């Protein structure tokens, strides 16, 4: 039997190129030096799921009153403003969005909006809505909140808001970033001064382990709904830039996963377990985000809501 000591191993590995090969495959992205920016704070408020049932409007009012007591420059709404535009008629959808807008006045902050799957109108056939309806699908969101994907700058930080909703041919949805948006994202990233700190926002997560936290469903879902199905097309774009954090919604859990030096943070939900209590231990709440010296620090804020029909998970 032949034993390696450390010197023998290093000599062998070096002569065979083993260390070089392993190092090349394991190397993390090398990013440019970070440009300086001013510190600031904002709120990440996601998955409000406004509806007249389950005291959801009262819960949102309670959350927004708490939110406006926190010093912040602006808020980002991470999607799923209402519950639910996917499977209802125009009257119900209009009532839900009006309810959201009235309740959101409590925030008293500038708000940037991301589209969620439940913000798409009439997609499910049970809604009775035809695809020819002028507000069908994402047009409902655009008419009420603006662009599906866009970016803006704040105190030296570039913030990118994505549309992660793909509407399927059979009138369902999945996590998806389409080719046109990927081309736009590539151009937007490249257009920033070298070293600019950036934050990305997406409703359906790019990176998550949410599907691993419960036993598989007896009937697997027809579509890839828990995360962005083609995240592999998006994540490599981030390797060349100073992405200091990605904020995500959709799964109603608190989660932080680091990939290639970037924290992917899923920010819980104002509605908790869809207004039925806690979701895998995550209570109803929202995030405060502080950005300073190229670091994004988050804190989850609960607001004391008590479900009228609790079903904690």
C-alpha positions, 0 to 999 in steps of 0.5 A: 500500500502506498501512502501520500504525505502532504509533500508527495501529494502536492508534487503529484498534483502539481505535476498532473495539473490537478490543482490548477484544474480544480481551482479553475472550476471552483473559482468564484467570479471576479468582479470590478472594484465597487463604486461608492454610493450614499447609504439609504434604506427602503422597504421590501413589501411582498405578497399582500394578497389583498381581498375582502375576506379573512380581514386581509384589508385590516391586516394590510392596513396594520402592516402599512401603518407599521411600515410608514413608522420606519424611516425609508426612502421608498418601498418596493412591492414584490408582487401578488398585490391582490388575491386573486386576479387569475381566476375571476371576472372583471368585476371582482378583479376591479374591486380587488385592485381598488381595495389594494390602492385604497389600502396602500395609501397608508404607506405614504411612500413612493412605491415601485411595483413588481408583477406577481402571478396573482396580478395577471387577469383572467388567465385561468379559464374558470374566470370566463375571460377571453384572451382577447379582453383588453386587460387579459393577462399582464395588461391588467398590471400594466394599466394599474402599476406601469412597466412589467420590467424596468430599472432605476437609480437611487443614491448611486445604486442601480435597482432592477425590477424583473417580470418573472411570470410566464403565461403558458399556452394552456392558460396557467403560469410558470416562473420564466424570464423571456428572451426579450427581457433577457436581452434588455437585462443584458443591455441594462447591466452593461450600460452602468458605469463599471463597479456600480452596485446593483440590486435585483427584484423578482417575484418568483425566485431565481434561487430558492430551496422552497420546494425541499421544505415539504413532502412532494405533492401527490400529483406533481404541479403541471408547471414549474411554479416555485422558481424561475425555470430558466434561471440558468439563463439569468444567473451567469449575467450577474457574474460580471457585475456588482450585484449586492443582493436579489430580493424575491417573493412568491413562496411566503418564506424567509430564506437566504441563499448565497450563490457566487457571492450574491445573497438571494433573499426571499422576503416572507409575506405580508399575508403570511400563510395567505392570511391563515397564520404562519408559513413554515414558521414565517409570520406575516411581515415585510422587510426593511433593507439598508444599503451601505458600503456595497452591502445590503442588510435586511431585517424582517418586521412583523406587525402583530396580525392574528388570523381569523382562521389560523392554519399555520404550516 
